[in-house]
Amino acid sequence: MRKRIIELIEADASVDPRIVFLTGDLGFSFVEPLEQALGERFVNMGVAEANMVSVAASLAASGFRPFAYSIAPFMTARCLEQIRNDICYQRRAVRLIGVGAGFSYGTLGPSHHALEDATIMAALPDLVVANPGNAAELDRCYAALLDDPRPAYFRIARESGASYGAPIFSPQTAAFAARRGGDVTLAASGGSVTQCLAAAEALAGEGIEAAVVSVPIVQPFPMEAFAALLTGAPVVSVFEGYRGNPLSVGVMEALLARGMGEAFVDLTAPQAFPSLVGDTETLRRRAGLDPAAIAAQARALIAGCGARKIGARA
Amino acid sequence: MARAGSARGRKHSPLSQDGAAAAARCAAARRRVISMSYSANSAHLGSSLGVVEILDAVLAVSDLRPATARATERDRVILSKGHAAMAYYAALEQYGLVAPSLLDAYLQNGTPLWGHVGLTEAVPAIDATSGSLGHGLSLATGFSLGHRLRGSDHRVFCILSDGECDEGSIWEAALFAGARKLSSLTAIVDYNHIQSLAPTREVMDLEPFGAKWRSFGFETIELDGHDWAALVAALERPSRGRPRVILAHTVKGKGVARIENTVASHYKPALAADLELA
């Protein structure tokens, strides 16, 4: 999806002279067309993310529409205070683009993994966090936030993500059923949507109908739109990040608001730096965030619900 | 790529030619700072008193006035050492850029001016939030880059503290501004040689300070930061096509003899007796 977001900006750049693209010296083989399109409004800020973020804030104050681009951990953790004070506190409508969501950069190692970024960004006032699951979601997130006066963080996975479609009318309505099913609801965001669709496919083979609800904008959490998709079936939240991520917090809040009628399990990455090399698929499997693990958790949750109901009757 | 020096060819501000009026403004600002520190029981008295002439000279040279304050297309003034907020507010008051009533009520609950500078609708002349050190030069660099992209010849002034130059982000900004020859940018370091716990030379010696800035591509001027005329002359010197830094040697706590050049002046508020002496 890295390529896709560059294409979106490139398309806008030709019609909007306010667009400025800042890169922290990254984007080889992706950003070159954008450099051609933007000319001097494409600025390589060097390997200096803190400066890049503050510069972007002042460009926004000067009437530009700045994008700042780097690998997700460098775009968020490295320059957190600049995002906090210069973008959020000053309310500057900068678009931060962090590529490499979750385990995207697998074998490059934990320095390049992004498992806490969404949580940290969601903790900041006013910052919208978009975590699209495929190119269609990205297109719609981008369009929905184009004229939004708030700053936004785009958490972009390397993989394209499985295709399915549904409109996002606004950040508030950005939750939709990627697949229908009444036995269990798999709530996911970003790359985990694809994992959940594969899990649902596996469950269908066993006669279990799993719904997959995708939440591409996790902060602010689209509470009403998400709650409207709950059916009373057990809920599995799946996010390629640590516990406390904005998806699972939002799902839990929605369930609590309904009286916690649904059984619930929260699937997240272990809060630890893996010591042994793994590619993206391996890391996902070890974390229990792959289709097989998601399906197993869903099965167990459904079985647990059945047992509780029997116990309640006795 | 480098634009012709943005300061070149600009008319001198009428205010920048009148030293007697400047002395009066600085004296009034200093009294205001002491009064605010006393009434609000506010720290950072020494940091504020030392930067009075620098702030007045910057405002005198800039086109920031009540009529331009809400404009995008104007000079930008950033106080990166946001803990000297009292001096900043007092200087803005001298130029009619903040309502005196806001300063009378400084730090009272429900008022808009914090103890460190923040953007507020109440004072559109404020260009940047500060308080955490090391952000202002990058913010100024962003404004300067914006001026260049728009083809504007407006200038950007950024007032730094010396201790603040311990922050790595200052040097990220300096490297970028120097490499890109952002000639609209002028940084002024309030070089009082004292940081939060001890003298700068003991904590992390900045010297050779001028050589550092020169090596980053800055035109470097060193002067007495209480010499208003020298400050104005340095600020109005025609551009040499690269960013400028003014290392302004100052006395922390200037004007209140009992606290001058002391670390404690960073923390202790003004006393009633200071009001009478000022």
Interface residues (C-beta under 8 A of the other chain):
Chain A: V20 E40 R41 V43 M45 G46 A48 A50 N51 V53 S54 V55 A56 A57 S58 L59 A61 S62 G63 F64 E81 Q82 N85 D86 Y89 Q90 R91
Chain B: M1 T72 R76 G118 L119 D127 A128 T129 G131 S132 G134 H135 S138 L139 A140 T141 G142 F143 L145 G146 H147 L149 R150 G168 S169 E172 A173 L175 F176 A179
